[in-house]
């Protein structure tokens, strides 16, 4: 084992040109040593009377199998046997060293975002926010509709370590970087705002949007926008107002296309047509189950969607959940209830 480790270390230290020379020497030894062994053994050792027997013995020896059915008896033959054993160990170290070096180099390139992405169906995230980025990736990976995530960011190393996360280093506004991330085969693309406090971030997001739309005309795109008025500049996109919606809605806009529009409408106006809490509901509602409230609402202008009990909010609770005194009722209605 110690010999193997040393040889492996030596392999990693040599250049590619030297490696080719080393492999050529091992190849020549493999073909010449059995021939020399046959020549010096054939007259005194009937086991080596045929040259093919000598090569059979060489293969068994070099692979460290060692059946023991053949063995040289002359000094020259035994010297060749020792050289073959060393050749076998060297060949094993060379092959494993090549595999190991390739794997290490591939892993290093992937971590630094230098490898082209060949995976199809990933959600491509353009840009990075260290404060909310990890939570965004976690939310995406928890969803069964998302197979994997590809992050494009101008960073030196991958920001999230996960076997389902790929990374491409560079500016997502560049065509070659988007192609490297295989954006044309993406499930969806999320464009994150550079700076939530700077409306000019929408200009950079628009540049990315144009490049993505040209490379992947049919892919679904969700964009974080700082200034809601800029939403008109992103036709066909799910525009997420970062001042009013969080990471979860951004993820939802990818998994359930169109939901960002519904959520935006529900919270867009404080008093007109949307999502409201109702604390001053009629007394006769107290004691009714959620199922009964749904039946009551059928002829009314509100739809119950949840109940808050103390600090516990239950959206679409079981039908037998009762509305008790002090509970808050969550509803969707055309206007705020009186």
N, C-alpha and C positions, 0 to 999 in steps of 0.2 A: 504493500500500500504506500509506503514511504517513497519507493522508487517511482510509482505512478504519479504521486502528487508532485514530485520534483520535475518529472518529465512534462507534466501538464503546465507547471509554472514556466518551464523553459519554452514550451510551445507559445504561450501567451506573450513571451518576451521577444519572439522573433518576428521579423517582418514577413509579409506575404510572399515576397520573392524567395526568402530563405526557407520558408515553409515548403514551397514547391521543390526546391533543391533537396530538402530533407526527405520529402515524400518519394522523390525519384531514387535516392540512395536506398531507401527501404525496399522499394520495388525491385531494384537490381539485386539486392541481397537475397530477397525471397526467391528469385529465379536462379541465381548463381550458386548459392550454398547447397541446395539439394543436388545440383549437378556435380559439385566438387565432392560431396559426401559419397555419391554413387561411384565416382571414379576411384576414391581411395578405399572403399569398402567392398567393391564388387568381387575381388579375387579372394578375400579372406572372410567375408560375411555373406552367406547365401541369402540373407534377408534383403540385401540390396543388390541382388543379381539383375534386377530390371530397373531401368531408370524411372518408370512410373511408380514403382514401389518407394523409391527415394522421395518422390514428390508427395506421395501419400503420407509418408512419415513426416515430411516437412510441414504439411498442412496441419497434421495432428499436433505437432510440436509448437508451431507458431500460434495456434489458437489455444495453447495451454490445456488441450484436452488430455493428452498423454495416456493413450490406451495401454502402452507397455508391451505391445506385440512386436515392436521393432526397436532396436537400439544399436548405435554404432559401437565398434570395439577398438578401432584405431584412434591414435592421438589426433590425427587430422579430422576424422569423422566426429569425434567428441568435441573438438574445437568448433566445428561447423554447427554442432547441436547447441552449444552455448550461444553462439552468435544468432542462431535462429530464435532461441528463447528471448534474447534481448530484443531482436527484431519484432517479435510478437508483442512484447510489452510496449515497445515504441509505437507500433502501429495502433494499438489500442488507445494509447495516450494521444496520438495524433488525431484519430477519428473523434474521440470524445472531446478532445481539446477544440477541434473545429466546431463541433456541435455546441459546446459550451460558449465559445467565443461568439458564435452567431446569435445564440439566445441572449447573451448579455448585451451585445450590440443592438439587437432588436428592441430589447426592453429599455435600453438607454435612450434610443431614438423615440420610442413611444412616450416615455416620460417627459422628454423635452419637446414633444410635439412636432417631430421632424418626419414622421412616417405618414405616407398617404393613407387615408381611411378607405377601406374596401367594403366595410359593412354597409348593408342597405337597410332602410327603415328606421334609422336612428332619429331622435329629436336633436336637431342642431341648435345649440345655444350660441348666439353671436354676442360677444362681450362678456365682461365679468365684473361682478360687484362682490368684493370680499365679505361685506357685511351680510348680504342676503343670498349670495350665490350658493353656498353649501346647502341651505334650506331648500332652495329651488330645485337643486339636483336631487336631494332626498325625496322631495314630494313627487318628482317625475318618476323616479325609480320605484316608488311604492305603488305606482299605478300599473295595473296589469296590462294596459294597452300600450305601454311604453317598453320596448325591448331593450333599448340602450340610449345613451346620450353622447353626443360629440360636442365638446366645448371648443370654440374658436376664441382665443384671447391673446393679446400681446404680452404674454408672460413667458418666463424662461423655463418653467416646469408646470406640470399638470397640477391644478389647484385642488382637485378632489381625487383621492386614491380609491378606485373601485373597479372591479373587473368588467363592469358594464359601462364604464365611462372611457371614451377616447378623447384625445386632445390634439389640437392643431395649433401651433404657435404662429402668431402673425395677426395682422389687421384684417378683420372680417369684411372690410370694404374693398379688398383686393380680389380680383377674379381668381388668381392662381391659388390663393388661400382657400377660397370657397370651393374650388374644384378639388383641392387636396382633401377637404373635409367631406367630399362626395355629396355635396348639397343637392345635386340633381336627383339623388336616390333617397333623400330624407323623407321621413314620415311627416315632419313639420319643422318649422324654423321659428325660434324665439329670438327677437332682436331686443337686447337690453339697453336701457338708457345709460349713456356714459356717466352722467351726473344728474341726479334727481333734482338738484337745486338750480340747474342751468338749462333754461329753455332752448338754448342753442344746441343742446345734445340731440334734439330732434332732427337737426340738419344732418348729422353723422348717421343717425338711424335711417334717414331717408336715402342716403347714399347706399347703405347696405341693402335696404329694401329693393332699390332699383337693380342692383347687381344680382341679388337672389332671384328676383322675379324674371330676369333675363335668362339665368342659368336653369331655373326650375319653374317654368310658367304655371304649373298646376299645383305646386306644393302649398300647403296651408302655412300662413305666416301670422304670427302674433308679435305685436310691437309695443314696447313700453314707450309712452309719450309723456313728456313733461307738461307741454301746453296742449290742452284738449282741443284748441282751435286748429291744431296741425293735423288732426285726424283725417281731414279731407284730402291730405296729401298722400294718404296710404290707402288707395282704393283696393277693395277686396281683402283687406287685412282685418284681423281682430286687434283693435287699438285699445290698449290698457292704460288708463290714466293713472300714473304711479302715485299721484297725490291722493287718490281715493281708493285704489284697489291694491291688494297685496300680492304676494307670491302665489298663494293658493289659487287666486282667480287667473293668474297668468298660466298656471299649469292646467286649470280647467279649460281655458280657451283652446288648448291643444287637444286635450282628451275629448272634450264635449264641445265641438265647434259651434259657435254662436252664443254660448252661455254668457260670454262677457257683455254682449249687448243686452241680455235680459237683466243681468246684475246691475249694469250701468243705468238701465231704465228704472229699476226698482229703487236705486239710491240717488237718482239724479236730482230729484226735487224734494225738498223737505216736507211739502204738504200735498202735492198732487200725485195721484196714481202711482202707488209704490208699496214698499214694505214698511209696516208700522208696528209699533208695540201698542197694546191696548190694555190699560189698567183700569179704566172706568167702564168696563163692559156691564151689561145688565145683570141684576142680581140673580135672575133666573138661570144664568149661565153657570153659576157656582154649583158644583156637585155633578154637573154633566160630564160625560166621558168625551174624549176627543172625537170618537165616532159619532156621538150624538151632536156635537158641535158642527161636524161636517154636514150632517143631515139638516140642521137648522140653517146653515149658511146657504143651502141650495136655493132658497127663496129670497136671500138677502144680497147685499152688494159687497160682501167680504168673503174671503176664503181663509180659514184658519190653517196655519202651516206649522205652528209649534207652540209649546208651553214652557215658560221658565218657572222652575220651582226653586226658590232661594237662589243659589248661584249656578244651578244646573239647568242648562238650556236644552230642551228636547225638541228637535226639528222632526216633523212627521212622526210623532211618538206612536206607540201601540194604541189601537183603537179604544182599549179599556182604560187608558190613562185619564184620570179625572182632573177637572179644573177646580182647585180648592181656593179658599179665601186667601188672598194675598198673592196668588199666582199671577204672572203676566202672560197675556195671550199675544202671540205673534200672528199678524194677518197680512194678506195682500188685499188692498182695497183701492177704489178710484180716488179716494181722498182720505185725509186723516180723520179717524173717528172722533166724534165729539165726547 
